[in-house]
Amino acid sequence: MIAAWWTPFGEHLERERRCSPYTVRNYRTAFEDFYRWLAASGLWERGIDALESREARDFVIEAQRRYGRRTLHNHVSGLRSLVRYWMARGKLSRNPFVAIPLPKLERRLPQFLTEEQARTLLASPLRLLESGGCDAFTAWRDRLAMELLYGAGLRVSEVVGLSYGRVDLGEGAVRVLGKGRKERVCPIGSVACKVLERFRDTYAPARGPADPVLCGPGGTRMTVRAVQLMLKRHLALAGLPLDLTPHKLRHSFATHLLNAGADLRIVQELLGHSQLATTQVYTHVSIARLKDVYDRAHPRA
């Protein structure tokens, strides 16, 4: 019975809305959690269409004990989407999750590296090679991964999904598939171009159009998890906080561009954000930096 509600909606997310596997997974987790709550409360047999707003609110209140605020917001968003899907197909007549109050999200500024920390991190793979801590393939592959994350501001999923057929070294750019499978062209910078060319020509086991840019020695495409673990290794070697993730390198990319005077809308295009408001969070980071400089340097601060 649960599959009858989920499977068509899951296929809709993947094929029509082109949601990422992570979004599909999170929405499925939300629905399964909701189903367990309905079953335990004896409400599943009545049917979702019989659910009142008060009962949906009870579910949200109970879920707050098990999930953080951001996760709860994502789960309710997924449930609203599922109900809207079935309303459009005539199986449900109302959405009990509309106007359900949710706990306010804390406004968190993106965590990022300073420019000096970024330089230290990017130098780590070749320092490790010089000390005999890894082979040349691994050193240049890891350096390339970090150059693409920081130098181009790519998402980690975009980096591992990149193939040589989408690289144009002459233009110094790559074509990536972002969220919603939207394609965009990203400049990657002269340094990243040189590292990519060196790795491709000297160490890559295969370099055909469909071959992955980031791979293992056997040519197998790197996974997101492999990049995450690789980054933690170099963070430790560089003496930097281990809670920094590949996405924090993307934050650093955006912050450093804005600090240097880049136009906000250009940064929006580079990041592949569909809404300017998503990019504007980085302006708060830059303002925070300006205030810090003012407080430390101005005699009237």
For each residue, the residues with C-beta under 8 A, 3 or more apart:
1: 4 5
2: 5 6 31 32 35
3: 6 7
4: 1 7 8
5: 1 2 9 31 48 82 86
6: 2 3 9 10 28 31 32
7: 3 4 10 11
8: 4 11 12 85
9: 5 6 12 13 27 31 81 82 85 86
10: 6 7 13 14 24 27 28
11: 7 8 14 15
12: 8 9 15 16 17 85
13: 9 10 16 17 19 23 24 27 81
14: 10 11 17 18 19 24
15: 11 12 18
16: 12 13
17: 12 13 14 180
18: 14 15 180 181
19: 13 14 23 24 27 180
20: 23 24 157 179
21: 24 25
22: 25 26
23: 13 19 20 26 27
24: 10 13 14 19 20 21 27 28
25: 21 22 28 29
26: 22 23 29 30 74 75 78
27: 9 10 13 19 23 24 30 31 78 81 82
28: 6 10 24 25 31 32
29: 25 26 32 33 75
30: 26 27 33 34 74 75 76 78 79
31: 2 5 6 9 27 28 34 35 78 79 82
32: 2 6 28 29 35 36
33: 29 30 36 37 63 75
34: 30 31 37 38 59 75 79
35: 2 31 32 38 39 44
36: 32 33 39 40
37: 33 34 40 41 59 62 63
38: 34 35 41 43 44 48 51 59
39: 35 36 42 43 44
40: 36 37
41: 37 38 44 55
42: 39 45
43: 38 39 46 50 51 55
44: 35 38 39 41 47
45: 42
46: 43 50 51
47: 44 50 51
48: 5 38 51 83 86 92 96
49: 91 92 93 94
50: 43 46 47
51: 38 43 46 47 48 55 56 96
52: 55 56 96
53: 56 57 96 98 99 100
54: 57 58
55: 41 43 51 52 58 59 96
56: 51 52 53 59 60 96 97 100
57: 53 54 60 61 100 101
58: 54 55 61 62
59: 34 37 38 55 56 62 63
60: 56 57 63 64 72 76 100 101 102
61: 57 58 64
62: 37 58 59 65 66
63: 33 37 59 60 66 67 72 75
64: 60 61 67 69 72 103
65: 62
66: 62 63
67: 63 64 71 72 75
68: 71 72
69: 64 72 73 102 103 104 105 106
70: 73 74 105
71: 67 68 74 75
72: 60 63 64 67 68 69 75 76 102 103
73: 69 70 76 77 102 105
74: 26 30 70 71 77 78
75: 26 29 30 33 34 63 67 71 72 78 79
76: 30 60 72 73 79 80 97 100 102
77: 73 74 80 81
78: 26 27 30 31 74 75 81 82
79: 30 31 34 75 76 82 83 97
80: 76 77 83 84 95 97 98
81: 9 13 27 77 78 84 85
82: 5 9 27 31 78 79 85 86
83: 48 79 80 86 87 92 95 96 97
84: 80 81 87 88 95
85: 8 9 12 81 82 88 89
86: 5 9 48 82 83 89 91 92
87: 83 84 90 91 92 93 94 95
88: 84 85
89: 85 86
90: 87
91: 49 86 87
92: 48 49 83 86 87 95
93: 49 87
94: 49 87
95: 80 83 84 87 92 98
96: 48 51 52 53 55 56 83 100
97: 56 76 79 80 83 100
98: 53 80 95
99: 53
100: 53 56 57 60 76 96 97
101: 57 60
102: 60 69 72 73 76
103: 64 69 72
104: 69
105: 69 70 73
106: 69
107:
108:
109: 281 284 285 288
110: 248 251 254 255 281 282 285
111: 243 244 248 251
112: 248 251 252 255 256 285
113: 117 118 121 150 240 244 248 249 252
114: 117 118
115: 118 119 256
116: 119 120
117: 113 114 120 121 238 240
118: 113 114 115 121 122 150 249 252 256
119: 115 116 122 123
120: 116 117 123 124 238 239 240
121: 113 117 118 124 146 150 234 235 238 240
122: 118 119 125 143 146 147 150
123: 119 120 126 127 238
124: 120 121 127 128 142 234 237 238
125: 122 128 129 134 138 139 140 142 143 146 234
126: 123 129 130 139 140 143
127: 123 124 130 131 237
128: 124 125 131 133 134 139 234 237
129: 125 126 132 133 134 135 136 138 139
130: 126 127
131: 127 128
132: 129
133: 128 129
134: 125 128 129 138 139 142
135: 129 138 139
136: 129 139 140 202 203
137: 140 141 203 217
138: 125 129 134 135 141 142
139: 125 126 128 129 134 135 136 142 143
140: 125 126 136 137 143 144 195 198 199 202 203
141: 137 138 144 145 199 203 214 215
142: 124 125 134 138 139 145 146 230 234
143: 122 125 126 139 140 146 147 195 199
144: 140 141 147 148 192 195 196 199 213 214
145: 141 142 148 149 159 214 222 227 230 231
146: 121 122 125 142 143 149 150 231 234 249
147: 122 143 144 150 151 152 188 189 191 192 195 196
148: 144 145 151 152 154 159 162 174 188 192 196 213 214
149: 145 146 152 153 154 156 159 227 246 249 250 253
150: 113 118 121 122 146 147 153 249 250 252 253
151: 147 148 188 189 191 192 253
152: 147 148 149 174 186 187 188 189 192 253 270
153: 149 150 186 250 253 254 257 270 271
154: 148 149 158 159 162 174 176 186 250
155: 158 159 178 179 246 247 250 272
156: 149 159 160 224 227 228 246 247
157: 20 160 161 224
158: 154 155 161 162 176 177 178
159: 145 148 149 154 155 156 162 213 214 227 246
160: 156 157 212 214 221 222 223 224 226 227
161: 157 158 176 177
162: 148 154 158 159 166 167 174 176 212 213 214
163: 166 167 209 210 211 212 213
164: 167 200 207 208 209 210 211 212 213
165: 208 209 210
166: 162 163 174 175 176
167: 162 163 164 174 196 213
168: 171 172 173 174 175
169: 172 193 196 197
170:
171: 168
172: 168 169 187 188 189 190 193
173: 168 185 186 187 188
174: 148 152 154 162 166 167 168 185 186 188
175: 166 168 183 184 185 186
176: 154 158 161 162 166 183 184 186 272
177: 158 161 181 182 183
178: 155 158 181 182 183 184 272
179: 20 155 182 272 274
180: 17 18 19 274
181: 18 177 178
182: 177 178 179 272 274
183: 175 176 177 178
184: 175 176 178 269 272
185: 173 174 175
186: 152 153 154 173 174 175 176 270 272
187: 152 172 173 270
188: 147 148 151 152 172 173 174 192 193 196
189: 147 151 152 172 192 193
190: 172 193 194
191: 147 151 194 195
192: 144 147 148 151 152 188 189 195 196
193: 169 172 188 189 190 196 197
194: 190 191 197 198
195: 140 143 144 147 191 192 198 199
196: 144 147 148 167 169 188 192 193 199 200 213
197: 169 193 194 200 201
198: 140 194 195 201 202 203
199: 140 141 143 144 195 196 202 203 204
200: 164 196 197 203 204 207 213
201: 197 198 204
202: 136 140 198 199
203: 136 137 140 141 198 199 200
204: 199 200 201 207 211 213 215
205: 215 217 218 219
206: 211 215 219
207: 164 200 204 211
208: 164 165 211
209: 163 164 165
210: 163 164 165
211: 163 164 204 206 207 208 215 219
212: 160 162 163 164 215 219 220 221 222
213: 144 148 159 162 163 164 167 196 200 204
214: 141 144 145 148 159 160 162 221 222 227
215: 141 204 205 206 211 212 218 219 220 221 222
216: 219 220 222 226
217: 137 205
218: 205 215
219: 205 206 211 212 215 216
220: 212 215 216
221: 160 212 214 215
222: 145 160 212 214 215 216 226 227
223: 160 226 227
224: 156 157 160 227 228 246
225: 228 229
226: 160 216 222 223 229 230
227: 145 149 156 159 160 214 222 223 224 230 231 246
228: 156 224 225 231 232 245 246
229: 225 226 232 233
230: 142 145 226 227 233 234
231: 145 146 227 228 234 235 244 245 246 249
232: 228 229 235 236 242
233: 229 230 236 237
234: 121 124 125 128 142 146 230 231 237 238
235: 121 231 232 238 240 241 242 244
236: 232 233 239 240 242
237: 124 127 128 233 234
238: 117 120 121 123 124 234 235
239: 120 236
240: 113 117 120 121 235 236 244
241: 235 244
242: 232 235 236
243: 111
244: 111 113 231 235 240 241 248 249
245: 228 231 248 249
246: 149 155 156 159 224 227 228 231 249 250
247: 155 156 250 251
248: 110 111 112 113 244 245 251 252
249: 113 118 146 149 150 231 244 245 246 252 253
250: 149 150 153 154 155 246 247 253 254 271
251: 110 111 112 247 248 254 255 282 285
252: 112 113 118 150 248 249 255 256
253: 149 150 151 152 153 249 250 256 257 270
254: 110 153 250 251 257 258 267 270 271 279 282
255: 110 112 251 252 258 259 282 285 286
256: 112 115 118 252 253 259 260
257: 153 253 254 260 262 267 270
258: 254 255 261 262 264 267 282 283 285 286
259: 255 256 286 289
260: 256 257
261: 258
262: 257 258 266 267
263: 266 267
264: 258 267 268 276 279 280 283
265: 268 269 276
266: 262 263 269 270
267: 254 257 258 262 263 264 270 271 279 282
268: 264 265 271 273 276 278 279
269: 184 265 266 272
270: 152 153 186 187 253 254 257 266 267
271: 153 250 254 267 268 278 279
272: 155 176 178 179 182 184 186 269
273: 268 276 278 279
274: 179 180 182 278
275: 278 279
276: 264 265 268 273 279 280
277: 280
278: 268 271 273 274 275 281
279: 254 264 267 268 271 273 275 276 282
280: 264 276 277 283 284
281: 109 110 278 284 285
282: 110 251 254 255 258 267 279 285 286
283: 258 264 280 286 287
284: 109 280 281 287 288
285: 109 110 112 251 255 258 281 282 288 289
286: 255 258 259 282 283 289 290
287: 283 284 290 291
288: 109 284 285 291 292
289: 259 285 286 292 293
290: 286 287 293 294
291: 287 288 294 295
292: 288 289 295 296
293: 289 290 296 297
294: 290 291 297 298 301
295: 291 292 298 301
296: 292 293 301
297: 293 294 301
298: 294 295 301
299:
300:
301: 294 295 296 297 298
